[in-house]
């Protein structure tokens, strides 16, 4: 009894309960904006047209332009790809005194960009078609277009944004004159 007394000195030994592991709740992730689908809209902007024509020095012709666009986008997670067609009406006169005027520009573009919250930053590349009128008649030619853009979704139906595009037409309609146009547009 004397030998076992120290074992009972502290009283009965209690065994600690096993900890209960409760799984943590998954973090809430807000659903992202889905950029997939067809869209249509309008744009208004400003353009600057330069040519390599003899006797045309200094700044090119500049003026307002406006038009419509339509396209389709595929949301690939954080990345978005798509295609878009645009048409802009303008009357930008080339300042060489000849009365040559850019009438309209159409483009078929591929776009690819990164989604950042409710915004999309993208690059674009495609084919362009321009029509120029003069006293001697109308000329048109195909070229290329490239640039950058930004769209912000106000909700799931409306976006606002903008684009800066460069249009290049080498040897416009066989005239030996290169025509380049830079445009900046606001889009809805």
C-alpha positions as CSV (number, residue, x, y, z in Angstrom):
1,X,0.0,0.0,0.0
2,X,2.9,2.3,0.8
3,X,4.5,1.7,-2.5
4,X,1.3,2.5,-4.4
5,X,0.4,5.6,-2.4
6,X,2.5,8.0,-4.6
7,X,0.6,6.8,-7.7
8,X,-2.7,8.0,-6.2
9,X,-1.2,11.2,-4.8
10,X,-2.5,13.4,-7.6
11,X,-5.8,11.8,-7.7
12,X,-7.3,9.8,-10.5
13,X,-5.7,10.4,-13.9
14,X,-8.1,11.9,-16.5
15,X,-7.5,11.3,-20.2
16,X,-7.8,14.4,-22.4
17,X,-10.5,14.3,-25.0
18,X,-9.4,13.9,-28.6
19,X,-9.7,17.1,-30.5
20,X,-12.6,17.3,-32.9
21,X,-11.5,18.5,-36.4
22,X,-14.2,20.6,-38.1
23,X,-13.6,21.1,-41.8
24,X,-13.2,24.8,-42.7
25,X,-15.9,26.3,-44.9
26,X,-14.8,26.9,-48.5
27,X,-14.0,30.6,-49.2
28,X,-16.7,32.3,-51.2
29,X,-15.7,33.3,-54.7
30,X,-17.9,35.8,-56.4
31,X,-19.0,34.6,-59.9
32,X,-17.0,36.3,-62.6
33,X,-18.4,38.2,-65.5
34,X,-19.0,35.9,-68.5
35,X,-17.9,37.7,-71.7
36,X,-19.2,34.9,-73.9
37,X,-21.8,35.7,-76.5
38,X,-22.8,37.9,-79.4
39,X,-22.9,41.7,-79.1
40,X,-23.7,44.8,-81.1
41,X,-23.0,48.5,-80.5
42,X,-22.0,51.9,-81.8
43,X,-18.9,54.0,-81.7
44,X,-17.9,57.6,-82.1
45,X,-14.3,58.8,-82.5
46,X,-11.6,60.9,-84.1
47,X,-9.3,60.0,-87.0
48,X,-6.0,61.3,-88.5
49,X,-5.2,60.2,-92.1
50,X,-1.7,60.5,-93.6
51,X,-0.6,59.8,-97.1
52,X,2.7,59.4,-98.9
53,X,1.3,61.6,-101.8
54,X,3.8,64.1,-103.3
55,X,3.2,67.6,-102.1
56,X,1.4,66.6,-98.9
57,X,3.7,67.7,-96.1
58,X,3.0,68.2,-92.4
59,X,0.0,66.9,-90.5
60,X,-2.6,64.7,-92.3
61,X,-6.3,65.3,-92.5
62,X,-8.3,64.8,-89.3
63,X,-11.9,64.7,-88.3
64,X,-14.8,62.8,-86.7
65,X,-16.0,59.3,-87.5
66,X,-18.9,57.2,-86.2
67,X,-20.3,53.8,-86.9
68,X,-21.5,50.4,-85.7
69,X,-19.9,47.2,-84.6
70,X,-20.9,43.6,-84.0
71,X,-19.0,40.5,-82.7
72,X,-18.8,37.4,-80.7
73,X,-16.6,36.5,-77.7
74,X,-15.5,33.3,-76.0
75,X,-14.7,33.5,-72.3
76,X,-11.8,31.1,-71.5
77,X,-11.5,31.8,-67.8
78,X,-9.2,34.8,-67.3
79,X,-8.7,35.1,-71.0
80,X,-11.2,36.2,-73.7
81,X,-11.0,35.7,-77.5
82,X,-13.3,36.9,-80.2
83,X,-14.0,38.4,-83.6
84,X,-15.6,41.7,-84.5
85,X,-16.7,43.5,-87.6
86,X,-16.9,47.4,-87.7
87,X,-18.0,50.1,-90.1
88,X,-17.3,53.8,-89.7
89,X,-18.6,56.7,-91.7
90,X,-16.3,59.7,-92.0
91,X,-15.5,62.7,-94.2
92,X,-11.8,63.3,-93.4
93,X,-10.3,65.5,-96.1
94,X,-6.6,65.0,-97.1
95,X,-5.0,68.5,-96.9
96,X,-3.4,68.5,-100.3
97,X,-6.0,70.8,-101.9
98,X,-7.2,68.0,-104.3
99,X,-10.5,67.3,-102.5
100,X,-9.6,63.7,-101.7
101,X,-11.7,62.5,-98.8
102,X,-11.8,59.3,-96.7
103,X,-15.5,58.3,-96.9
104,X,-15.7,55.1,-94.8
105,X,-13.6,52.3,-93.2
106,X,-14.7,48.7,-92.5
107,X,-12.7,46.1,-90.6
108,X,-12.9,42.4,-89.7
109,X,-10.8,41.9,-86.5
110,X,-9.7,39.1,-84.2
111,X,-9.4,40.1,-80.5
112,X,-7.7,38.5,-77.5
113,X,-7.3,39.9,-74.0
114,X,-7.3,39.5,-70.3
115,X,-10.2,39.9,-68.0
116,X,-9.5,42.1,-64.9
117,X,-12.6,42.2,-62.7
118,X,-15.4,43.6,-64.8
119,X,-13.0,45.0,-67.4
120,X,-11.3,43.5,-70.4
121,X,-8.0,44.7,-71.9
122,X,-7.4,43.4,-75.4
123,X,-5.3,43.6,-78.5
124,X,-6.7,43.3,-82.0
125,X,-5.5,42.4,-85.5
126,X,-7.4,42.1,-88.8
127,X,-8.2,43.2,-92.3
128,X,-9.5,46.6,-93.2
129,X,-11.3,48.1,-96.3
130,X,-11.3,51.9,-97.0
131,X,-13.1,54.0,-99.6
132,X,-11.8,57.4,-100.7
133,X,-13.6,59.8,-103.0
134,X,-12.1,62.5,-105.2
135,X,-13.1,64.7,-108.1
136,X,-11.9,61.9,-110.4
137,X,-14.0,59.2,-108.8
138,X,-13.9,56.7,-105.9
139,X,-11.1,54.4,-105.0
140,X,-11.1,51.6,-102.5
141,X,-8.5,49.2,-101.2
142,X,-7.8,46.5,-98.6
143,X,-5.2,46.8,-95.9
144,X,-4.6,45.8,-92.3
145,X,-5.7,47.1,-88.9
146,X,-4.2,46.6,-85.5
147,X,-4.5,48.1,-82.0
148,X,-5.5,47.9,-78.4
149,X,-8.8,48.3,-76.6
150,X,-10.5,48.4,-73.2
151,X,-14.1,47.4,-72.3
152,X,-15.8,47.8,-68.9
153,X,-19.0,46.0,-68.1
154,X,-21.5,48.2,-66.4
155,X,-23.8,45.2,-65.9
156,X,-24.4,41.9,-67.8
157,X,-26.0,43.8,-70.7
158,X,-24.0,47.0,-71.2
159,X,-20.3,47.8,-71.7
160,X,-18.4,51.0,-72.4
161,X,-14.9,51.2,-73.7
162,X,-12.5,52.5,-76.2
163,X,-10.0,51.5,-78.9
164,X,-6.9,53.0,-80.5
165,X,-6.4,51.5,-84.0
166,X,-3.8,51.9,-86.8
167,X,-5.0,51.2,-90.4
168,X,-2.3,50.7,-93.1
169,X,-3.1,50.7,-96.9
170,X,0.0,50.2,-99.0
171,X,-0.2,51.4,-102.7
172,X,-3.8,52.4,-102.3
173,X,-5.8,51.0,-105.2
174,X,-2.7,50.9,-107.4
175,X,-2.1,54.6,-107.2
176,X,1.4,54.3,-105.7
177,X,0.3,56.3,-102.6
178,X,0.3,54.7,-99.1
179,X,-2.6,55.7,-96.8
180,X,-2.4,55.3,-93.0
181,X,-5.1,56.2,-90.5
182,X,-5.0,56.4,-86.8
183,X,-8.3,56.3,-85.0
184,X,-9.4,56.6,-81.4
185,X,-13.0,55.6,-80.6
186,X,-15.4,55.4,-77.6
187,X,-17.7,52.4,-77.8
188,X,-21.0,51.4,-76.2
